[in-house]
Amino acid sequence: MTVEIRPIEAEERTDFISALEIAAGRHHNGVAIADGSMPMDLDRTLAAFEDGRIVGGVGSGRLELTVPGAVPVAVARVTLGGVLPTQRRRGVMTEMMTLLLRDVRERGESVAVGATSAPQVIRHWGFAPATLAMGIEVQPHKDAVPQQAGSVGRLRMLERPEMERLLPAVYGRHLRSQSGQISRPDAFWRVWFRDYEWLRIGSSARFAVVFEDANEVAQGYLTYRLDPGSLRTHPVSRLVIEDLITVTDEARRALWHYCLGFEQACTVAAWNLPVDEPLLWMLSDPRRLAVTRLDGFLWLRLNDVAAALKARGYGAFGTIVLDVADPLLGENAGRYRLWVDRGGVECIRTDDMAELGLGVNELAAVYLGGFTFASLARAGRVVELSSGSLARADAFFRPESAPWTVTDW
């Protein structure tokens, strides 16, 4: 049967969200449809229609991503993607994704980002993991993180009105300094603060703690949930960290001291920390810490190679020529000369001999500095065409700190 692909109309929003909820393996409800519809730009949606019924769809929204050099870059958040199980493996999603990526490229969004539960699928569209989420478990103990000598500041528990006032502001300051972090629009915070019970997955409602410095300026916050245990012997089994967002090192140490002093819980767990998290070096006994997972979190794609490479900062001066393959967007493929000096960055198409050969997926993986050209070359994913070019490329793309993304949408 013929499939028509087009943006949806206002009266089709409910059917659109309903189809995508089913495609994701969920029974839709009125709350999910309402929250999914609120921030939706209809002209940034694409739906697949078969016999007048929506059988799949995808959408995008504009966010900011902090890239190396503490530079905010406008990116397309790809979301709402899915096709009903009865219409899969017919190329419908690939056609929609190709149209969407061309659309966001024309809008000037040279980078697309997303999260996925199907990495084997999204790789086919040129995406690659660009940041890692590290999960940990650690045993609490009042002396697990010794109090820093001379530390000045205080921790305060927050009720919802103060959470709504303080947390977005602290996150906004943190965003500007953390490569890989994405902006949280007002629509995100509205849903997040509602803290729907059906999204807690068995845990408690959200708790929040803020750290304020000597001038009573909020420099970091912690949100967490408590998992129940045995009512008689240990009513709290785990303290589960949700957001640990800090602007200063002092705030991070103080909030970890709070978590590790929470001896009501048998375990303190976090599912998403940066891979260069300093907690190991704070612990009096590092053996208390166990890494429980290490997964790709933010998936990234370069829709306009030249514009994306020109947007970020670099750790070295010089030039390098990349030969980039892009099977999905042929107009994005080709050779690019990246040139960096004290005056700025230029990236243009060139006929010069290539020094590195790679796909758009591999370039996405190294874009934020979370992975290296050298490691991808060892995996057979990057080809060194000129001796020494791998080391030079890694010197260019090396970040000051590991990229990290905490927002899961």
C-alpha positions as CSV (number, residue, x, y, z in Angstrom):
1,M,0.0,0.0,0.0
2,T,1.1,3.6,-0.6
3,V,2.4,5.5,2.4
4,E,2.0,9.3,2.5
5,I,4.5,11.2,4.6
6,R,3.7,14.8,5.7
7,P,3.5,17.1,8.8
8,I,0.5,16.6,10.9
9,E,-2.4,19.1,11.4
10,A,-3.6,20.4,14.8
11,E,-6.5,18.0,14.9
12,E,-4.2,15.0,14.3
13,R,-2.0,15.5,17.4
14,T,-3.8,13.0,19.6
15,D,-3.7,10.3,16.9
16,F,0.0,11.1,16.3
17,I,1.0,10.7,19.9
18,S,-1.2,7.7,20.4
19,A,0.4,5.9,17.5
20,L,3.9,6.7,18.8
21,E,3.1,5.5,22.3
22,I,1.9,2.2,20.9
23,A,5.0,2.0,18.7
24,A,7.1,2.5,21.8
25,G,5.3,-0.5,23.5
26,R,3.1,1.6,25.9
27,H,-0.6,1.9,26.3
28,H,-1.3,5.6,25.8
29,N,-3.2,7.7,28.4
30,G,-4.6,11.2,28.4
31,V,-1.7,12.6,30.5
32,A,0.9,11.3,28.1
33,I,-0.9,12.7,25.1
34,A,-1.4,16.1,26.7
35,D,2.3,16.3,27.8
36,G,3.5,15.1,24.4
37,S,1.4,17.6,22.6
38,M,2.2,20.8,24.5
39,P,5.7,21.5,23.2
40,M,5.1,20.1,19.7
41,D,5.8,22.3,16.7
42,L,3.5,20.9,14.0
43,D,5.7,22.0,11.2
44,R,8.6,20.0,12.7
45,T,6.6,16.7,12.7
46,L,6.4,14.0,10.0
47,A,3.7,11.3,10.1
48,A,3.3,8.3,7.9
49,F,-0.3,7.7,6.8
50,E,-1.6,4.4,5.4
51,D,-5.2,4.3,4.3
52,G,-5.7,7.6,6.2
53,R,-4.4,6.2,9.5
54,I,-1.2,7.3,11.2
55,V,1.2,4.3,11.3
56,G,4.4,6.1,12.3
57,G,6.0,9.4,12.9
58,V,9.0,11.5,14.0
59,G,9.5,15.0,15.2
60,S,12.1,17.5,16.2
61,G,12.6,20.5,18.4
62,R,15.2,23.2,18.8
63,L,17.6,23.0,21.8
64,E,21.0,24.2,22.7
65,L,24.0,21.8,23.2
66,T,27.1,22.9,24.9
67,V,30.1,21.8,22.8
68,P,33.9,22.0,23.6
69,G,35.0,25.5,24.2
70,A,31.9,26.2,26.3
71,V,30.0,27.2,23.1
72,P,26.2,26.8,22.9
73,V,25.1,25.4,19.6
74,A,21.6,25.2,18.3
75,V,20.7,21.6,17.6
76,A,17.7,19.6,16.6
77,R,16.4,17.2,19.2
78,V,15.0,14.2,17.3
79,T,12.1,12.7,19.2
80,L,8.7,11.0,18.9
81,G,10.2,8.5,16.5
82,G,8.5,5.2,15.8
83,V,6.5,3.0,13.5
84,L,3.7,0.5,14.4
85,P,5.0,-3.1,14.6
86,T,2.8,-4.1,11.6
87,Q,4.4,-1.5,9.3
88,R,8.1,-2.0,10.2
89,R,11.0,-3.1,8.0
90,R,9.5,-1.4,4.9
91,G,11.8,1.6,4.9
92,V,9.1,4.0,6.3
93,M,11.2,5.2,9.2
94,T,14.3,5.7,7.1
95,E,12.3,7.8,4.6
96,M,10.9,9.9,7.4
97,M,14.3,10.3,9.1
98,T,15.9,11.4,5.8
99,L,13.3,14.0,5.2
100,L,13.6,15.3,8.8
101,L,17.4,15.5,8.8
102,R,17.3,17.5,5.6
103,D,14.6,19.8,7.1
104,V,16.7,20.5,10.3
105,R,19.8,21.1,8.1
106,E,17.9,23.7,6.2
107,R,16.8,25.3,9.5
108,G,20.5,25.9,10.3
109,E,20.7,23.1,12.9
110,S,23.9,21.4,11.9
111,V,23.7,18.8,14.7
112,A,20.9,16.4,15.6
113,V,20.7,14.7,19.0
114,G,18.5,12.1,20.6
115,A,18.2,9.2,23.0
116,T,17.4,5.7,21.9
117,S,16.4,2.3,23.1
118,A,17.3,0.9,19.7
119,P,21.0,1.7,19.0
120,Q,21.2,-0.9,16.2
121,V,18.5,1.1,14.3
122,I,19.6,4.6,14.9
123,R,23.2,3.8,13.8
124,H,21.9,3.3,10.3
125,W,20.8,6.9,10.2
126,G,24.3,8.3,11.0
127,F,24.0,8.7,14.7
128,A,26.6,7.6,17.2
129,P,26.9,7.7,21.0
130,A,28.8,11.0,21.9
131,T,28.5,10.9,25.7
132,L,28.6,8.1,28.3
133,A,26.4,7.6,31.3
134,M,28.2,5.8,34.2
135,G,26.1,4.0,36.8
136,I,27.5,3.4,40.3
137,E,26.6,1.9,43.7
138,V,28.4,2.9,46.9
139,Q,27.9,1.9,50.5
140,P,26.9,5.0,52.7
141,H,28.9,5.7,55.8
142,K,29.2,8.9,57.8
143,D,33.0,9.0,57.2
144,A,32.8,7.8,53.6
145,V,33.5,11.3,52.2
146,P,35.5,13.3,54.8
147,Q,34.3,16.9,55.3
148,Q,36.6,19.3,53.6
149,A,38.6,21.5,56.0
150,G,37.6,25.1,55.8
151,S,34.5,24.4,53.8
152,V,31.9,27.2,54.1
153,G,28.4,26.8,52.9
154,R,25.2,25.0,53.8
155,L,22.8,22.4,52.5
156,R,19.0,23.0,52.6
157,M,16.1,20.7,51.8
158,L,13.7,22.2,49.2
159,E,10.0,22.2,48.9
160,R,8.4,22.3,45.4
161,P,8.0,26.2,45.2
162,E,11.7,26.7,45.9
163,M,12.7,23.8,43.6
164,E,10.8,25.5,40.7
165,R,12.6,28.8,41.4
166,L,16.2,27.5,42.1
167,L,16.8,24.4,40.1
168,P,16.4,25.7,36.5
169,A,18.7,28.6,37.3
170,V,21.4,26.4,38.7
171,Y,21.1,24.0,35.8
172,G,21.3,26.9,33.4
173,R,24.7,28.0,34.9
174,H,26.0,24.5,34.9
175,L,24.9,24.0,31.2
176,R,27.2,26.8,30.1
177,S,30.3,25.0,31.5
178,Q,29.6,21.3,30.8
179,S,30.3,20.0,27.3
180,G,27.5,17.6,26.2
181,Q,24.8,19.1,28.3
182,I,21.6,20.1,26.6
183,S,19.2,22.9,27.5
184,R,15.9,22.2,29.3
185,P,13.1,24.4,28.0
186,D,10.2,25.6,30.1
187,A,8.0,22.7,28.8
188,F,10.5,20.2,30.1
189,W,10.6,21.7,33.6
190,R,6.8,21.9,33.7
191,V,6.4,18.2,33.2
192,W,9.5,17.3,35.4
193,F,8.1,19.2,38.4
194,R,4.8,17.4,38.2
195,D,6.7,14.2,39.2
196,Y,4.0,11.8,37.9
197,E,3.7,8.7,40.0
198,W,3.6,6.5,36.9
199,L,7.0,7.7,36.0
200,R,8.7,6.9,39.4
201,I,9.0,3.2,38.6
202,G,8.3,2.1,42.2
203,S,10.4,4.8,43.9
204,S,9.3,7.6,46.2
205,A,8.4,11.1,45.2
206,R,11.4,13.4,44.5
207,F,13.5,15.0,47.2
208,A,15.7,18.0,46.6
209,V,18.7,19.4,48.4
210,V,20.6,22.6,47.4
211,F,24.1,23.7,48.4
212,E,24.5,27.5,49.0
213,D,27.9,29.1,49.4
214,A,29.0,31.6,52.0
215,N,27.1,34.3,50.2
216,E,23.9,32.2,50.1
217,V,24.2,31.7,46.3
218,A,23.0,28.3,45.1
219,Q,26.0,26.5,43.5
220,G,24.6,23.0,43.1
221,Y,21.6,20.8,43.8
222,L,20.8,17.1,44.2
223,T,17.5,15.4,43.5
224,Y,16.9,11.8,44.5
225,R,14.3,9.2,45.3
226,L,14.2,6.5,47.9
227,D,13.5,2.8,47.1
228,P,11.5,1.0,49.8
229,G,13.0,-2.0,51.7
230,S,11.8,-4.2,54.5
231,L,9.5,-2.1,56.7
232,R,10.7,-3.8,59.9
233,T,14.5,-4.0,59.4
234,H,15.5,-1.4,56.8
235,P,12.6,0.7,55.4
236,V,14.9,2.4,52.8
237,S,16.9,0.1,50.6
238,R,18.5,2.6,48.2
239,L,18.9,6.3,47.7
240,V,18.8,6.8,44.0
241,I,20.4,9.9,42.6
242,E,18.5,11.6,39.8
243,D,20.2,15.0,39.2
244,L,23.5,15.9,40.7
245,I,24.1,19.3,39.1
246,T,26.9,21.5,40.4
247,V,28.6,24.8,39.3
248,T,31.5,24.5,41.8
249,D,33.7,21.7,43.1
250,E,32.8,22.7,46.7
251,A,29.1,22.1,45.9
252,R,29.8,18.7,44.5
253,R,31.9,17.6,47.5
254,A,29.2,18.8,49.9
255,L,26.3,17.0,48.0
256,W,28.3,13.8,47.9
257,H,28.9,14.1,51.6
258,Y,25.2,14.4,52.1
259,C,24.5,11.3,50.0
260,L,27.2,9.1,51.6
261,G,26.1,10.2,55.1
262,F,22.5,9.0,54.4
263,E,22.9,5.8,56.5
264,Q,19.1,5.1,56.4
265,A,19.8,3.6,53.0
266,C,21.7,0.3,52.4
267,T,23.0,1.6,49.1
268,V,23.5,4.9,47.3
269,A,23.1,4.5,43.6
270,A,23.3,6.7,40.6
271,W,22.4,5.7,37.0
272,N,24.0,8.6,35.2
273,L,27.3,10.3,36.2
274,P,30.2,11.6,34.1
275,V,33.0,9.1,33.4
276,D,35.4,11.6,35.0
277,E,33.3,11.8,38.2
278,P,35.7,12.7,41.1
279,L,33.9,10.6,43.8
280,L,36.5,7.8,43.7
281,W,39.1,10.3,44.9
282,M,36.8,11.6,47.7
283,L,36.2,8.3,49.4
284,S,38.1,7.3,52.4
285,D,37.8,3.7,51.2
286,P,37.5,3.5,47.4
287,R,36.5,-0.2,47.6
288,R,33.0,1.0,48.6
289,L,32.4,2.2,45.0
290,A,31.3,-0.2,42.2
291,V,30.7,0.8,38.6
292,T,27.4,-0.9,37.6
293,R,27.0,0.3,34.0
294,L,28.7,2.3,31.3
295,D,26.4,3.1,28.3
296,G,26.2,5.5,25.4
297,F,23.7,8.1,26.4
298,L,23.4,11.1,24.0
299,W,23.3,10.0,20.4
300,L,24.5,12.6,18.0
301,R,24.5,13.2,14.2
302,L,26.2,15.9,12.1
303,N,23.8,17.1,9.4
304,D,26.1,19.8,8.1
305,V,29.7,18.7,8.7
306,A,31.3,22.1,7.9
307,A,29.0,24.1,10.1
308,A,29.2,21.7,13.0
309,L,33.0,21.5,13.0
310,K,33.3,25.3,12.7
311,A,31.0,25.7,15.8
312,R,33.1,24.1,18.4
313,G,36.4,24.9,20.1
314,Y,39.6,23.0,19.7
315,G,42.7,22.1,21.7
316,A,45.4,22.6,19.1
317,F,46.3,24.8,16.1
318,G,46.8,23.6,12.6
319,T,44.9,21.9,9.7
320,I,43.6,18.5,8.9
321,V,41.7,17.1,5.9
322,L,38.9,14.6,6.6
323,D,37.1,12.5,4.0
324,V,33.6,11.9,5.4
325,A,31.1,9.3,4.1
326,D,27.4,9.9,4.6
327,P,25.2,7.3,2.9
328,L,21.9,8.9,4.1
329,L,22.6,12.5,3.2
330,G,24.8,12.5,0.1
331,E,25.1,16.3,0.1
332,N,26.9,16.0,3.5
333,A,29.6,13.7,2.3
334,G,33.0,14.8,0.9
335,R,36.4,16.1,1.9
336,Y,36.7,18.9,4.5
337,R,39.7,21.0,5.5
338,L,39.5,21.9,9.2
339,W,41.8,24.9,10.0
340,V,42.3,26.2,13.5
341,D,44.5,29.2,14.6
342,R,44.3,32.0,17.1
343,G,42.0,33.9,14.8
344,G,39.3,31.2,14.9
345,V,38.1,28.1,13.1
346,E,37.4,27.5,9.4
347,C,36.0,24.3,7.8
348,I,35.5,24.2,4.1
349,R,35.1,21.6,1.3
350,T,38.4,20.8,-0.5
351,D,39.9,18.7,-3.2
352,D,43.1,18.3,-1.1
353,M,44.3,14.8,-0.3
354,A,42.5,13.3,2.7
355,E,44.4,12.5,5.9
356,L,41.7,10.6,7.6
357,G,38.8,8.6,6.2
358,L,35.7,8.0,8.3
359,G,31.9,7.9,8.3
360,V,29.6,10.5,9.6
361,N,28.9,8.1,12.6
362,E,32.5,8.1,13.6
363,L,32.8,11.9,13.3
364,A,29.7,12.2,15.5
365,A,31.3,10.0,18.2
366,V,34.4,12.2,18.5
367,Y,32.6,15.5,18.1
368,L,32.3,16.2,21.8
369,G,35.6,14.6,22.7
370,G,34.0,11.6,24.4
371,F,35.9,9.1,22.1
372,T,39.1,9.4,20.2
373,F,40.0,8.9,16.5
374,A,42.8,6.5,17.6
375,S,40.4,4.2,19.5
376,L,38.0,4.1,16.5
377,A,40.9,3.4,14.2
378,R,41.9,0.4,16.3
379,A,38.3,-0.8,15.9
380,G,38.6,-0.4,12.1
381,R,36.2,2.5,12.0
382,V,38.7,5.2,11.0
383,V,41.4,4.9,8.4
384,E,44.7,6.9,8.8
385,L,45.6,8.0,5.3
386,S,48.6,10.2,6.3
387,S,51.1,9.2,8.9
388,G,50.6,11.0,12.2
389,S,47.1,12.3,11.3
390,L,45.4,10.3,14.1
391,A,47.5,11.9,16.8
392,R,46.9,15.4,15.3
393,A,43.2,14.9,15.0
394,D,43.0,13.7,18.7
395,A,45.0,16.8,19.7
396,F,42.4,19.0,17.9
397,F,39.3,17.3,19.4
398,R,40.6,16.7,23.0
399,P,38.2,18.3,25.5
400,E,39.0,19.9,28.9
401,S,36.7,17.4,30.6
402,A,34.6,14.4,29.6
403,P,31.3,15.3,27.9
404,W,28.3,14.5,29.9
405,T,24.5,14.6,29.3
406,V,22.1,14.2,32.2
407,T,18.7,15.0,30.6
408,D,16.7,12.0,29.5
409,W,13.5,13.0,27.6
